[in-house]
Amino acid sequence: MPNMPILKTENLTVQFGNQIILKNISFALNKGEIVGVIGPNGCGKTTLLNAISGFNKHSSGEIFVDGEDISDMKAYVRAQKYIGRSFQTVGVFKDMTLEENLMMAIEREHKYPWYWMFSGHYKKSMDQIINHALNELDLHHHKKSLAGILSGGQLRLLELARLKLMKKPILLIDEPTAGVAPILRQNLGKSISELASHHGHTVVIVEHDLKFLFDIVDRVIVIVDGEIYMDGKPEDIKKDSRLQDVYFGRQS
């Protein structure tokens, strides 16, 4: 019997008023797979992430995580059980230190008791987890610094560290390279790859930088006018003449 997909959508449709944003979106993702979602502006990429995470209510269709139908599950419950999410704007607290940002994720995920700060055992465990996370990203020297001093790329790395610590099986990442200098994009790509290869997360990424995306994903879904236009391996999508049509139009 084949393994059950970790994330599956069946005929997912999202409609706002009379406008259909997504129409009959169906796909299945396996555990540990990194999937890129691309397409022209306004095609419904972010709406797809919002529908999966529950921020946008879908009009019809079903969403399954590990075989469970979550179609009617509230967004906060999906976040508690299954889904970690990053947005186009960085989701870290800039007026808190890096340590404090990670501390919040660890407290929630590991269900530390309210008195943990008074316990040597919990304090030692917390410090070890934070140090490991920051060392992986070469950010340990900023441990006590406010997150607001970080560059755009460093903020994205910190955000990924928080997502990883929350240990949700599915991570939805929206425009991770936005505001990131080219010099840090390689580190960012490596960190995203490790979320799947080292930590077993299934990752769905919306991204405009196709070179960055194609270097790290296992699969690419192309959305045009709210429908799946292409779905395949990055090397096949890259060579397909239809990709040029999507972004640049047909050449005479």
C-alpha positions in Angstrom: 0.0 0.0 0.0 1.5 3.4 -1.0 2.2 5.9 1.7 -0.6 8.4 2.4 0.2 11.9 1.3 0.9 14.4 4.1 -1.0 17.1 2.4 -3.7 16.7 -0.2 -6.3 19.1 -1.8 -9.2 17.9 -3.9 -11.0 20.4 -6.2 -10.2 23.3 -3.9 -12.0 26.4 -5.1 -11.8 29.9 -3.5 -14.3 32.6 -4.6 -14.6 36.2 -3.4 -17.9 37.6 -4.4 -18.3 36.9 -8.1 -14.6 36.4 -8.7 -13.1 32.9 -8.7 -9.5 33.1 -7.4 -8.7 29.4 -7.4 -10.6 26.7 -9.3 -10.5 23.0 -8.7 -6.9 22.8 -7.3 -6.0 19.2 -6.7 -2.5 17.9 -5.7 -0.9 15.6 -3.2 2.4 16.1 -1.4 4.6 13.5 0.3 6.4 13.9 3.6 9.7 15.7 3.2 8.9 17.1 -0.2 9.7 20.7 -1.1 7.3 22.1 -3.6 7.4 25.5 -5.3 4.3 27.3 -6.4 4.9 29.8 -9.2 2.8 31.9 -11.7 2.2 35.4 -12.8 1.1 38.1 -10.3 -2.5 37.7 -9.2 -2.8 34.1 -10.2 -3.8 32.9 -6.7 -0.5 31.6 -5.2 -0.8 33.4 -1.8 -4.5 32.6 -1.8 -3.6 28.9 -2.0 -1.4 29.2 1.1 -4.2 31.1 2.9 -6.8 28.5 2.0 -4.6 25.6 3.2 -3.7 27.4 6.5 -7.4 28.6 7.0 -6.8 32.3 6.6 -9.1 32.3 3.6 -12.3 30.2 3.6 -12.5 28.1 0.5 -15.8 27.8 -1.3 -15.7 24.1 -2.2 -13.4 21.2 -2.2 -11.4 19.4 0.6 -8.1 19.7 2.3 -6.5 16.7 4.0 -3.5 16.5 6.3 -2.2 13.0 7.0 -5.6 11.6 6.0 -7.6 14.0 8.2 -10.1 16.3 6.6 -9.2 19.8 7.9 -11.6 21.6 5.5 -13.7 23.0 8.3 -10.9 23.3 10.9 -10.3 26.8 12.2 -7.0 28.5 11.3 -5.7 28.5 14.9 -6.4 24.7 15.2 -4.6 24.0 12.0 -1.6 26.0 13.3 -1.6 24.2 16.6 -1.8 20.7 15.0 -0.2 20.8 11.6 0.8 23.9 9.8 3.6 26.5 10.3 3.3 29.6 8.2 5.5 32.5 7.1 4.2 35.5 5.3 5.5 38.1 2.7 6.3 40.4 5.6 8.7 38.8 8.1 6.9 37.4 11.1 9.3 38.1 13.9 9.1 40.5 16.8 11.7 43.2 16.0 11.5 44.8 19.5 12.4 41.5 21.1 15.8 39.8 21.2 16.6 36.8 19.0 16.6 34.7 22.2 13.2 35.9 23.2 11.7 35.3 19.7 12.9 31.7 19.8 11.9 31.3 23.4 8.2 32.0 22.5 8.2 29.2 19.9 9.9 26.7 22.3 7.6 27.5 25.2 4.6 26.8 23.0 5.9 23.7 21.2 7.4 22.0 24.2 4.6 23.1 26.6 6.9 24.4 29.2 5.2 25.0 32.6 4.6 28.6 33.7 7.3 28.3 36.3 10.1 27.1 33.9 12.2 30.3 34.4 12.6 29.3 38.0 13.7 25.7 37.2 17.4 25.0 36.5 16.4 22.0 34.3 14.1 23.9 32.0 16.4 26.9 31.8 19.3 24.7 30.8 17.2 22.9 28.2 15.8 26.2 26.8 19.3 27.7 26.5 20.7 24.6 24.7 17.9 24.6 22.1 18.3 28.3 21.4 22.1 28.1 21.2 21.8 25.2 18.7 19.3 27.0 16.6 21.3 30.2 16.4 24.6 28.4 15.8 23.1 26.6 12.8 22.3 30.0 11.3 25.5 31.8 12.3 23.4 34.2 14.4 24.6 33.3 17.9 26.6 36.5 18.3 23.2 38.3 18.0 21.5 36.2 20.7 20.9 39.1 23.1 20.4 41.7 20.3 17.0 43.1 19.3 15.8 41.4 16.1 15.2 44.8 14.6 19.0 45.3 14.0 19.2 42.3 11.6 19.3 42.6 7.9 16.4 41.3 5.8 18.1 38.0 5.1 19.0 37.5 8.8 15.4 38.2 9.7 14.2 35.5 7.3 16.7 33.0 8.8 15.4 33.8 12.3 11.9 33.3 11.0 12.8 29.9 9.6 14.4 28.9 12.9 11.1 29.7 14.7 9.2 27.6 12.1 11.6 24.7 12.6 11.4 24.8 16.4 7.6 24.7 16.2 7.9 21.2 14.6 4.8 21.3 12.4 4.8 18.7 9.7 3.8 21.2 7.0 5.5 24.6 6.4 4.0 27.2 4.1 6.6 29.9 3.1 5.6 33.0 1.2 8.2 34.9 -0.7 11.2 34.0 1.4 13.7 36.1 -0.7 11.8 39.3 -0.4 14.2 41.9 1.0 17.1 39.5 1.2 20.4 40.5 -0.3 21.9 38.1 -2.8 24.8 37.2 -0.5 22.4 35.7 2.0 20.1 33.8 -0.4 22.4 30.8 -0.5 22.2 30.4 3.3 18.5 30.9 3.1 18.1 28.2 0.5 20.3 25.8 2.5 18.2 26.4 5.6 15.0 25.7 3.7 16.4 22.5 2.2 17.4 21.3 5.6 13.9 21.8 6.9 12.9 18.9 4.7 16.1 16.8 4.5 17.2 17.0 8.1 14.0 17.6 10.0 11.3 15.9 7.8 9.1 18.9 7.1 7.0 19.1 4.0 7.5 22.6 2.6 5.4 24.6 0.1 7.1 27.8 -1.1 5.6 30.7 -3.1 8.6 32.5 -4.7 9.2 34.9 -7.6 12.9 34.2 -7.9 12.8 31.2 -10.1 16.6 30.5 -10.0 16.5 30.4 -6.2 13.4 28.2 -6.2 14.5 25.7 -8.8 17.7 25.0 -7.0 16.0 23.8 -3.8 12.6 22.3 -4.7 11.7 18.7 -5.7 8.7 19.8 -7.6 7.1 22.8 -9.2 3.4 23.7 -9.5 2.5 26.5 -12.0 -0.7 28.3 -11.4 -2.3 30.4 -14.2 -5.6 32.2 -13.8 -6.4 30.2 -10.6 -5.9 26.8 -12.1 -2.9 24.4 -12.2 -1.3 24.8 -15.5 1.8 22.6 -15.0 3.1 20.3 -12.3 6.4 18.5 -12.5 10.1 18.2 -11.6 12.0 21.5 -11.8 14.3 20.4 -14.5 11.3 19.5 -16.7 9.3 22.6 -16.0 12.4 24.8 -16.6 12.8 23.3 -20.1 9.1 23.4 -21.0 8.3 26.2 -23.5 5.0 26.8 -21.7 6.9 28.4 -18.8 8.1 31.1 -21.1 4.5 31.6 -22.3 3.4 32.1 -18.7 5.8 34.8 -17.8 6.6 36.5 -21.1 3.7 35.6 -23.4 4.0 33.8 -26.7 6.7 35.0 -28.9 5.9 35.5 -32.6 
